[in-house]
Amino acid sequence: MQKTNYIKALSHPVFEFIKKAVEETKLESYVIGGFVRDFILQRGKAKDIDIVAVGSGIELAKKVASLLPTKPKVQIFKTYGTAMLVFEDIEVEFVGARKESYTEDSRNPIVENGSLQDDQNRRDFTINALAISLNENNYGELLDPFNGIKDLKNKIIRTPLDPDITYSDDPLRMMRAIRFASQLNFEIVEESINSLTKNASRIDIITKERIVVELNKILLSKKPSKGLYLLFKTGLLKRILPELVALQGVEYKDGQGHKDNFYHTLEVVDNIAEMTDNLWLRWTALLHDIGKAPTKRFEKKQGWTFHAHEFEGSKMVYHIFKRLKMPLNDKMKYVQKLVFLSSRPIILAEDVTDSAVRRLIFDAGDLIDDLMTHCEADITTKNPKKFKKYMNNFKIVRQKIKEVEERDQVRNFQPPISGELIMKTFNLKPCREIGTIKDAIKEAILDGKIPNEYNACYDFMLKKGVFLGLIKS
């Protein structure tokens, strides 16, 4: 067992109070897990600290709280034997050292009190089993029973025990393995990869909410394709997002093939990750082509087509969010709308007319900038000339959007003619003609036939009324 002093890791003021509480309670205690890992990797300021006590973690938490000058409230979770408090800018969680056993149909363990070694054995990965002593006799000493330090240096994800046991016991660890590989740019050892593939079906017992938490962290990593490809390679993605897996592969007919839309999607997600941290824009990139699998057709004159795949994809977004128990609120509508509009700027780039730009601004509303960012990320051609051409086209579209928006102000616009005014002018009761006139005014503004001004719209309304026979000319 490697023994090295890491007292520098314990510089946060809270550790002075924890050290004193450990001395007074005589509870053997250690800081363990992500805090230690991230300190060694120098990943920046920690947001939380995990303390394991050989004995009652709740008792230690109460003692620490009593010593802290702020006297923070201790949140106690008796079922799990854990307690949590907040001091200054950091959350500190306390748990009693334990050993665990599992049944086949649940990831909730049967828990017994245990030693530090028992607690380290139950950890998911060697790099998360690192512990630093908070005890007087060896304060700051690193305890590393599984060579986690070596795995950190070699950038390796490995389980402390047999990976089949680790992953089968708690299948969420499969998602966590891939998430850490993606976040840290580490490699999962071959034995673990094989075990992930072997145990992939076990992910079905994990709640969708927990899966999505890990999936979101993969999407928010610097290069999400690493995690997404590992999910695909191990068979986990097929159980979570089969619609994405359906895009994989190239089909040939009469010597004509189409691009592999799965690998294209991974490239688009990586591109968007370089441009923004917006999680929902990254979800848009992930799902923007899902409608291509169900709409794929081969036509003799045109070759492979994916007609209306954006419309189909936008409908699929709702079903995916619902199945994964993701929010069905404005976040889902945001992704749905961007998937639906995802090809519009691409088509527009070939012929940038004022009318088409006005309609795009009107339809996209406040999402117009995010839509353009997505479309720029969607350029994955390896041909430098084509790439430059497409990017230049989008620059022209962005400039045109700016000009049209400044001049016509059509983003989220409402024509100055209300339904009430139409009813009053033509002495109408609620009827279909009111909607017809309102739509005609809107279309005329978007087509550039009339400016978005009251007088012009009023005159147009009167002419439309004559046309519909509501008044005599």
WOKABEL-V292505 format. One record per residue. RES is the residue in three letters. PHI is phi as a letter, one per 40 degrees, with the letter a starting at -180 (999 if undefined). PSI is psi in degrees with one decimal (999 if undefined). BURIAL is # if it has 16 or more other ideal C-beta (glycine too) atoms within 10 Angstrom, else .. Layout:
BEGIN
res=RES phi=PHI psi=PSI burial=BURIAL
res=RES phi=PHI psi=PSI burial=BURIAL
END
This chain:
BEGIN
res=MET phi=999 psi=125.6 burial=.
res=GLN phi=c psi=135.1 burial=.
res=LYS phi=b psi=109.4 burial=.
res=THR phi=b psi=146.5 burial=.
res=ASN phi=c psi=127.3 burial=.
res=TYR phi=b psi=45.4 burial=#
res=ILE phi=c psi=-25.0 burial=.
res=LYS phi=c psi=-27.0 burial=.
res=ALA phi=c psi=-20.1 burial=#
res=LEU phi=b psi=37.4 burial=#
res=SER phi=c psi=-17.8 burial=.
res=HIS phi=c psi=138.0 burial=#
res=PRO phi=d psi=-27.6 burial=.
res=VAL phi=c psi=-27.6 burial=#
res=PHE phi=c psi=-28.7 burial=#
res=GLU phi=c psi=-39.8 burial=.
res=PHE phi=c psi=-36.4 burial=#
res=ILE phi=c psi=-42.2 burial=#
res=LYS phi=d psi=-43.7 burial=#
res=LYS phi=c psi=-40.3 burial=.
res=ALA phi=c psi=-39.0 burial=#
res=VAL phi=c psi=-42.7 burial=#
res=GLU phi=c psi=-41.9 burial=.
res=GLU phi=c psi=-34.1 burial=.
res=THR phi=c psi=-14.6 burial=#
res=LYS phi=f psi=28.8 burial=.
res=LEU phi=c psi=114.7 burial=#
res=GLU phi=d psi=123.5 burial=#
res=SER phi=b psi=154.8 burial=#
res=TYR phi=a psi=149.1 burial=#
res=VAL phi=c psi=135.0 burial=#
res=ILE phi=a psi=159.8 burial=#
res=GLY phi=g psi=-139.0 burial=#
res=GLY phi=d psi=-34.5 burial=#
res=PHE phi=c psi=-45.3 burial=#
res=VAL phi=c psi=-46.9 burial=#
res=ARG phi=d psi=-48.8 burial=#
res=ASP phi=c psi=-29.5 burial=#
res=PHE phi=c psi=-45.4 burial=#
res=ILE phi=c psi=-36.5 burial=#
res=LEU phi=c psi=-7.4 burial=.
res=GLN phi=f psi=52.9 burial=.
res=ARG phi=c psi=12.2 burial=.
res=GLY phi=h psi=-171.9 burial=.
res=LYS phi=c psi=131.3 burial=.
res=ALA phi=c psi=146.4 burial=#
res=LYS phi=b psi=-20.1 burial=.
res=ASP phi=a psi=158.4 burial=.
res=ILE phi=b psi=134.0 burial=#
res=ASP phi=b psi=123.6 burial=#
res=ILE phi=b psi=128.9 burial=#
res=VAL phi=b psi=130.6 burial=#
res=ALA phi=b psi=136.1 burial=#
res=VAL phi=c psi=92.4 burial=#
res=GLY phi=h psi=-140.8 burial=.
res=SER phi=c psi=111.9 burial=#
res=GLY phi=c psi=-32.9 burial=#
res=ILE phi=c psi=-42.2 burial=#
res=GLU phi=c psi=-42.8 burial=#
res=LEU phi=c psi=-41.3 burial=#
res=ALA phi=c psi=-44.6 burial=#
res=LYS phi=c psi=-39.8 burial=#
res=LYS phi=c psi=-43.6 burial=#
res=VAL phi=c psi=-45.6 burial=#
res=ALA phi=d psi=-37.6 burial=#
res=SER phi=c psi=-25.9 burial=.
res=LEU phi=c psi=-25.1 burial=.
res=LEU phi=c psi=140.9 burial=#
res=PRO phi=c psi=-26.9 burial=.
res=THR phi=c psi=-11.3 burial=.
res=LYS phi=f psi=59.5 burial=.
res=PRO phi=c psi=155.8 burial=#
res=LYS phi=c psi=138.3 burial=.
res=VAL phi=c psi=120.6 burial=#
res=GLN phi=c psi=124.2 burial=.
res=ILE phi=b psi=133.0 burial=#
res=PHE phi=b psi=86.6 burial=.
res=LYS phi=d psi=-37.8 burial=.
res=THR phi=d psi=-38.3 burial=.
res=TYR phi=b psi=-4.0 burial=.
res=GLY phi=g psi=32.7 burial=#
res=THR phi=b psi=160.8 burial=#
res=ALA phi=a psi=153.1 burial=#
res=MET phi=a psi=142.4 burial=#
res=LEU phi=a psi=161.9 burial=#
res=VAL phi=b psi=130.2 burial=#
res=PHE phi=b psi=124.8 burial=#
res=GLU phi=f psi=-112.3 burial=.
res=ASP phi=b psi=19.0 burial=.
res=ILE phi=b psi=143.5 burial=#
res=GLU phi=c psi=133.9 burial=.
res=VAL phi=b psi=122.4 burial=#
res=GLU phi=b psi=137.0 burial=#
res=PHE phi=b psi=135.8 burial=#
res=VAL phi=a psi=148.2 burial=#
res=GLY phi=c psi=140.2 burial=#
res=ALA phi=d psi=138.4 burial=#
res=ARG phi=a psi=160.7 burial=#
res=LYS phi=b psi=152.4 burial=#
res=GLU phi=b psi=151.8 burial=#
res=SER phi=b psi=153.6 burial=.
res=TYR phi=b psi=154.5 burial=.
res=THR phi=b psi=160.7 burial=.
res=GLU phi=c psi=-28.1 burial=.
res=ASP phi=b psi=12.1 burial=.
res=SER phi=a psi=146.6 burial=.
res=ARG phi=c psi=0.7 burial=#
res=ASN phi=c psi=117.2 burial=.
res=PRO phi=c psi=158.5 burial=#
res=ILE phi=c psi=119.7 burial=.
res=VAL phi=b psi=136.3 burial=.
res=GLU phi=b psi=153.0 burial=.
res=ASN phi=c psi=145.5 burial=.
res=GLY phi=a psi=-172.6 burial=#
res=SER phi=c psi=175.7 burial=.
res=LEU phi=d psi=-41.0 burial=#
res=GLN phi=c psi=-43.2 burial=.
res=ASP phi=d psi=-42.2 burial=.
res=ASP phi=c psi=-38.8 burial=#
res=GLN phi=c psi=-34.4 burial=#
res=ASN phi=c psi=-33.6 burial=#
res=ARG phi=c psi=-5.5 burial=#
res=ARG phi=c psi=154.4 burial=#
res=ASP phi=c psi=-42.8 burial=#
res=PHE phi=b psi=156.2 burial=#
res=THR phi=d psi=-34.7 burial=#
res=ILE phi=c psi=-12.4 burial=#
res=ASN phi=b psi=3.1 burial=#
res=ALA phi=c psi=1.9 burial=#
res=LEU phi=c psi=135.7 burial=#
res=ALA phi=b psi=144.5 burial=#
res=ILE phi=b psi=130.2 burial=#
res=SER phi=c psi=140.2 burial=#
res=LEU phi=b psi=16.9 burial=#
res=ASN phi=c psi=149.3 burial=#
res=GLU phi=d psi=-38.4 burial=.
res=ASN phi=c psi=-23.0 burial=.
res=ASN phi=a psi=40.9 burial=.
res=TYR phi=d psi=127.7 burial=#
res=GLY phi=g psi=-1.3 burial=#
res=GLU phi=c psi=135.2 burial=#
res=LEU phi=c psi=131.0 burial=#
res=LEU phi=b psi=116.1 burial=#
res=ASP phi=b psi=78.2 burial=#
res=PRO phi=c psi=-15.5 burial=#
res=PHE phi=b psi=20.4 burial=#
res=ASN phi=f psi=42.2 burial=#
res=GLY phi=c psi=-34.3 burial=#
res=ILE phi=c psi=-42.8 burial=#
res=LYS phi=c psi=-41.0 burial=.
res=ASP phi=c psi=-34.3 burial=#
res=LEU phi=c psi=-43.9 burial=#
res=LYS phi=c psi=-37.9 burial=.
res=ASN phi=c psi=0.4 burial=.
res=LYS phi=f psi=56.8 burial=.
res=ILE phi=b psi=139.0 burial=#
res=ILE phi=b psi=118.8 burial=#
res=ARG phi=a psi=146.3 burial=#
res=THR phi=c psi=149.0 burial=#
res=PRO phi=c psi=-39.1 burial=#
res=LEU phi=b psi=-168.9 burial=.
res=ASP phi=d psi=121.6 burial=.
res=PRO phi=c psi=-30.7 burial=#
res=ASP phi=c psi=-39.2 burial=.
res=ILE phi=c psi=-45.9 burial=.
res=THR phi=d psi=-48.0 burial=#
res=TYR phi=c psi=-35.5 burial=#
res=SER phi=c psi=-39.1 burial=#
res=ASP phi=d psi=-51.4 burial=#
res=ASP phi=b psi=92.1 burial=#
res=PRO phi=c psi=-18.3 burial=#
res=LEU phi=c psi=-24.2 burial=#
res=ARG phi=c psi=-24.3 burial=#
res=MET phi=c psi=-44.3 burial=#
res=MET phi=c psi=-39.5 burial=#
res=ARG phi=c psi=-38.6 burial=#
res=ALA phi=d psi=-46.9 burial=#
res=ILE phi=c psi=-36.7 burial=#
res=ARG phi=c psi=-45.0 burial=#
res=PHE phi=c psi=-39.0 burial=#
res=ALA phi=d psi=-39.6 burial=#
res=SER phi=c psi=-46.3 burial=#
res=GLN phi=c psi=-43.0 burial=#
res=LEU phi=c psi=-7.9 burial=#
res=ASN phi=f psi=45.7 burial=.
res=PHE phi=b psi=166.5 burial=#
res=GLU phi=b psi=139.2 burial=#
res=ILE phi=c psi=129.7 burial=#
res=VAL phi=c psi=152.0 burial=#
res=GLU phi=d psi=-40.0 burial=.
res=GLU phi=d psi=-38.3 burial=.
res=SER phi=c psi=-40.1 burial=#
res=ILE phi=d psi=-45.5 burial=#
res=ASN phi=c psi=-38.7 burial=.
res=SER phi=c psi=-37.4 burial=#
res=LEU phi=d psi=-44.8 burial=#
res=THR phi=c psi=-43.7 burial=.
res=LYS phi=c psi=-36.5 burial=.
res=ASN phi=b psi=10.7 burial=#
res=ALA phi=d psi=-38.5 burial=#
res=SER phi=c psi=-20.6 burial=.
res=ARG phi=c psi=-18.2 burial=#
res=ILE phi=c psi=-20.1 burial=#
res=ASP phi=c psi=-20.0 burial=.
res=ILE phi=c psi=-5.4 burial=.
res=ILE phi=c psi=140.2 burial=#
res=THR phi=c psi=147.5 burial=.
res=LYS phi=c psi=-36.1 burial=.
res=GLU phi=c psi=-42.2 burial=.
res=ARG phi=c psi=-37.5 burial=#
res=ILE phi=c psi=-44.0 burial=#
res=VAL phi=c psi=-35.2 burial=#
res=VAL phi=d psi=-46.1 burial=.
res=GLU phi=c psi=-39.3 burial=#
res=LEU phi=c psi=-41.1 burial=#
res=ASN phi=c psi=-39.5 burial=#
res=LYS phi=c psi=-35.2 burial=#
res=ILE phi=c psi=-45.8 burial=#
res=LEU phi=c psi=-30.5 burial=#
res=LEU phi=c psi=-0.4 burial=#
res=SER phi=c psi=166.9 burial=#
res=LYS phi=c psi=-38.5 burial=.
res=LYS phi=b psi=84.7 burial=.
res=PRO phi=d psi=-26.2 burial=#
res=SER phi=d psi=-29.1 burial=#
res=LYS phi=c psi=-50.3 burial=#
res=GLY phi=c psi=-40.8 burial=#
res=LEU phi=c psi=-39.5 burial=#
res=TYR phi=c psi=-39.4 burial=#
res=LEU phi=c psi=-37.8 burial=#
res=LEU phi=c psi=-41.2 burial=#
res=PHE phi=c psi=-48.3 burial=#
res=LYS phi=c psi=-36.9 burial=.
res=THR phi=c psi=-4.8 burial=#
res=GLY phi=g psi=-0.3 burial=#
res=LEU phi=c psi=-37.3 burial=#
res=LEU phi=c psi=-35.9 burial=#
res=LYS phi=c psi=-28.7 burial=.
res=ARG phi=c psi=-18.5 burial=#
res=ILE phi=b psi=-48.6 burial=#
res=LEU phi=b psi=70.2 burial=#
res=PRO phi=d psi=-26.6 burial=.
res=GLU phi=c psi=-31.4 burial=#
res=LEU phi=c psi=-40.9 burial=#
res=VAL phi=c psi=-31.0 burial=#
res=ALA phi=c psi=-16.7 burial=#
res=LEU phi=c psi=-12.7 burial=#
res=GLN phi=c psi=141.5 burial=.
res=GLY phi=h psi=157.9 burial=.
res=VAL phi=b psi=129.1 burial=.
res=GLU phi=b psi=138.7 burial=.
res=TYR phi=b psi=140.8 burial=.
res=LYS phi=a psi=130.4 burial=.
res=ASP phi=f psi=37.5 burial=.
res=GLY phi=g psi=4.1 burial=.
res=GLN phi=b psi=133.2 burial=.
res=GLY phi=b psi=171.7 burial=.
res=HIS phi=b psi=165.4 burial=#
res=LYS phi=c psi=156.3 burial=.
res=ASP phi=c psi=106.2 burial=.
res=ASN phi=c psi=-18.0 burial=#
res=PHE phi=c psi=-51.3 burial=#
res=TYR phi=c psi=-32.3 burial=#
res=HIS phi=d psi=-43.5 burial=#
res=THR phi=c psi=-42.1 burial=#
res=LEU phi=c psi=-39.3 burial=#
res=GLU phi=c psi=-41.2 burial=#
res=VAL phi=c psi=-41.4 burial=#
res=VAL phi=c psi=-41.4 burial=#
res=ASP phi=c psi=-40.9 burial=#
res=ASN phi=c psi=-45.3 burial=#
res=ILE phi=c psi=-30.8 burial=#
res=ALA phi=c psi=-26.0 burial=#
res=GLU phi=c psi=-16.9 burial=.
res=MET phi=b psi=-28.5 burial=.
res=THR phi=a psi=153.4 burial=.
res=ASP phi=c psi=6.5 burial=.
res=ASN phi=c psi=107.1 burial=.
res=LEU phi=d psi=-41.3 burial=.
res=TRP phi=c psi=-24.9 burial=#
res=LEU phi=c psi=-32.5 burial=#
res=ARG phi=c psi=-36.8 burial=#
res=TRP phi=c psi=-37.0 burial=#
res=THR phi=d psi=-46.2 burial=#
res=ALA phi=c psi=-39.4 burial=#
res=LEU phi=c psi=-36.7 burial=#
res=LEU phi=b psi=2.2 burial=#
res=HIS phi=c psi=-25.4 burial=#
res=ASP phi=b psi=9.6 burial=#
res=ILE phi=c psi=-21.8 burial=#
res=GLY phi=c psi=-6.0 burial=#
res=LYS phi=c psi=-31.0 burial=#
res=ALA phi=c psi=-50.7 burial=#
res=PRO phi=c psi=-15.6 burial=.
res=THR phi=b psi=2.9 burial=.
res=LYS phi=c psi=126.9 burial=#
res=ARG phi=a psi=153.5 burial=.
res=PHE phi=b psi=122.0 burial=.
res=GLU phi=b psi=134.5 burial=.
res=LYS phi=d psi=-41.2 burial=.
res=LYS phi=c psi=-38.3 burial=.
res=GLN phi=c psi=-17.7 burial=.
res=GLY phi=g psi=-144.0 burial=.
res=TRP phi=c psi=130.4 burial=#
res=THR phi=b psi=158.2 burial=.
res=PHE phi=b psi=52.5 burial=#
res=HIS phi=d psi=132.8 burial=.
res=ALA phi=g psi=27.0 burial=.
res=HIS phi=c psi=-27.5 burial=#
res=GLU phi=c psi=-40.9 burial=#
res=PHE phi=c psi=-46.2 burial=.
res=GLU phi=c psi=-43.0 burial=#
res=GLY phi=c psi=-40.0 burial=#
res=SER phi=c psi=-34.6 burial=#
res=LYS phi=c psi=-38.1 burial=.
res=MET phi=c psi=-30.5 burial=#
res=VAL phi=d psi=-46.2 burial=#
res=TYR phi=d psi=-47.1 burial=.
res=HIS phi=c psi=-37.2 burial=.
res=ILE phi=c psi=-47.4 burial=#
res=PHE phi=c psi=-41.2 burial=#
res=LYS phi=c psi=-44.6 burial=.
res=ARG phi=c psi=-38.0 burial=.
res=LEU phi=c psi=5.5 burial=.
res=LYS phi=f psi=39.3 burial=.
res=MET phi=c psi=165.6 burial=#
res=PRO phi=c psi=130.8 burial=.
res=LEU phi=c psi=34.8 burial=.
res=ASN phi=b psi=-144.4 burial=.
res=ASP phi=c psi=-25.2 burial=.
res=LYS phi=c psi=-45.4 burial=.
res=MET phi=c psi=-42.6 burial=#
res=LYS phi=c psi=-34.7 burial=#
res=TYR phi=c psi=-51.9 burial=#
res=VAL phi=c psi=-43.4 burial=#
res=GLN phi=d psi=-45.9 burial=#
res=LYS phi=c psi=-43.0 burial=#
res=LEU phi=c psi=-36.2 burial=#
res=VAL phi=c psi=-42.7 burial=#
res=PHE phi=c psi=-37.1 burial=#
res=LEU phi=c psi=1.9 burial=#
res=SER phi=d psi=-25.5 burial=#
res=SER phi=c psi=-10.8 burial=#
res=ARG phi=d psi=-50.3 burial=#
res=PRO phi=c psi=-28.6 burial=#
res=ILE phi=c psi=-44.2 burial=.
res=ILE phi=c psi=-41.9 burial=.
res=LEU phi=c psi=-33.4 burial=#
res=ALA phi=d psi=-23.6 burial=#
res=GLU phi=c psi=-25.0 burial=.
res=ASP phi=a psi=88.8 burial=.
res=VAL phi=c psi=89.7 burial=#
res=THR phi=c psi=153.4 burial=.
res=ASP phi=d psi=-42.5 burial=.
res=SER phi=c psi=-46.0 burial=.
res=ALA phi=c psi=-38.4 burial=#
res=VAL phi=c psi=-41.7 burial=#
res=ARG phi=d psi=-44.3 burial=#
res=ARG phi=c psi=-39.1 burial=#
res=LEU phi=c psi=-45.4 burial=#
res=ILE phi=c psi=-42.8 burial=#
res=PHE phi=c psi=-45.3 burial=#
res=ASP phi=c psi=-37.8 burial=#
res=ALA phi=c psi=-29.4 burial=#
res=GLY phi=f psi=-131.8 burial=.
res=ASP phi=c psi=-6.9 burial=.
res=LEU phi=c psi=4.8 burial=#
res=ILE phi=d psi=-41.5 burial=#
res=ASP phi=c psi=-41.7 burial=.
res=ASP phi=c psi=-36.5 burial=#
res=LEU phi=c psi=-43.4 burial=#
res=MET phi=c psi=-38.5 burial=#
res=THR phi=c psi=-44.7 burial=#
res=HIS phi=d psi=-45.1 burial=#
res=CYS phi=c psi=-35.4 burial=#
res=GLU phi=c psi=-35.8 burial=#
res=ALA phi=c psi=-23.2 burial=#
res=ASP phi=c psi=-6.1 burial=#
res=ILE phi=c psi=108.6 burial=#
res=THR phi=b psi=11.5 burial=#
res=THR phi=c psi=143.7 burial=.
res=LYS phi=c psi=-1.8 burial=.
res=ASN phi=c psi=112.7 burial=.
res=PRO phi=d psi=-39.2 burial=.
res=LYS phi=c psi=-44.3 burial=.
res=LYS phi=c psi=-42.1 burial=.
res=PHE phi=d psi=-46.6 burial=.
res=LYS phi=c psi=-40.7 burial=.
res=LYS phi=c psi=-48.1 burial=.
res=TYR phi=c psi=-43.4 burial=#
res=MET phi=c psi=-39.0 burial=.
res=ASN phi=c psi=-39.6 burial=.
res=ASN phi=d psi=-42.6 burial=#
res=PHE phi=c psi=-30.1 burial=#
res=LYS phi=c psi=-41.4 burial=.
res=ILE phi=c psi=-43.3 burial=.
res=VAL phi=c psi=-45.3 burial=#
res=ARG phi=d psi=-42.7 burial=#
res=GLN phi=c psi=-40.5 burial=.
res=LYS phi=c psi=-39.4 burial=#
res=ILE phi=d psi=-44.4 burial=#
res=LYS phi=c psi=-45.0 burial=.
res=GLU phi=c psi=-47.7 burial=.
res=VAL phi=c psi=-40.4 burial=#
res=GLU phi=c psi=-43.2 burial=.
res=GLU phi=c psi=-37.2 burial=.
res=ARG phi=c psi=-45.9 burial=.
res=ASP phi=b psi=-17.2 burial=#
res=GLN phi=f psi=57.0 burial=.
res=VAL phi=c psi=-4.2 burial=#
res=ARG phi=c psi=120.2 burial=#
res=ASN phi=f psi=27.9 burial=.
res=PHE phi=c psi=154.9 burial=#
res=GLN phi=b psi=123.9 burial=.
res=PRO phi=d psi=145.6 burial=#
res=PRO phi=c psi=-0.3 burial=.
res=ILE phi=b psi=118.9 burial=#
res=SER phi=c psi=164.1 burial=.
res=GLY phi=c psi=-35.8 burial=.
res=GLU phi=c psi=-40.5 burial=.
res=LEU phi=c psi=-40.0 burial=#
res=ILE phi=c psi=-45.1 burial=#
res=MET phi=c psi=-42.8 burial=.
res=LYS phi=c psi=-42.6 burial=.
res=THR phi=c psi=-42.1 burial=#
res=PHE phi=b psi=8.4 burial=#
res=ASN phi=f psi=53.3 burial=.
res=LEU phi=b psi=151.5 burial=.
res=LYS phi=c psi=167.2 burial=.
res=PRO phi=d psi=125.3 burial=.
res=CYS phi=a psi=173.4 burial=.
res=ARG phi=c psi=-33.0 burial=.
res=GLU phi=c psi=-30.4 burial=#
res=ILE phi=c psi=-47.6 burial=#
res=GLY phi=c psi=-36.9 burial=.
res=THR phi=c psi=-44.9 burial=.
res=ILE phi=c psi=-44.3 burial=#
res=LYS phi=d psi=-45.1 burial=#
res=ASP phi=c psi=-39.0 burial=.
res=ALA phi=c psi=-40.5 burial=#
res=ILE phi=c psi=-45.6 burial=#
res=LYS phi=d psi=-46.5 burial=#
res=GLU phi=c psi=-38.5 burial=.
res=ALA phi=c psi=-38.4 burial=#
res=ILE phi=c psi=-46.8 burial=#
res=LEU phi=c psi=-33.0 burial=#
res=ASP phi=c psi=-7.1 burial=.
res=GLY phi=g psi=13.5 burial=.
res=LYS phi=c psi=-32.3 burial=.
res=ILE phi=b psi=150.1 burial=.
res=PRO phi=c psi=160.0 burial=.
res=ASN phi=c psi=65.2 burial=#
res=GLU phi=b psi=150.9 burial=.
res=TYR phi=d psi=-52.5 burial=.
res=ASN phi=c psi=-45.5 burial=.
res=ALA phi=c psi=-41.7 burial=#
res=CYS phi=c psi=-35.5 burial=#
res=TYR phi=c psi=-43.9 burial=.
res=ASP phi=c psi=-41.2 burial=.
res=PHE phi=c psi=-39.2 burial=#
res=MET phi=d psi=-44.0 burial=#
res=LEU phi=c psi=-44.0 burial=.
res=LYS phi=c psi=-39.4 burial=.
res=LYS phi=c psi=-36.3 burial=#
res=GLY phi=c psi=-40.0 burial=#
res=VAL phi=c psi=-45.6 burial=.
res=PHE phi=c psi=-36.5 burial=.
res=LEU phi=c psi=-1.9 burial=.
res=GLY phi=g psi=20.5 burial=.
res=LEU phi=c psi=-28.1 burial=#
res=ILE phi=b psi=159.3 burial=.
res=LYS phi=c psi=144.8 burial=.
res=SER phi=c psi=999 burial=.
END
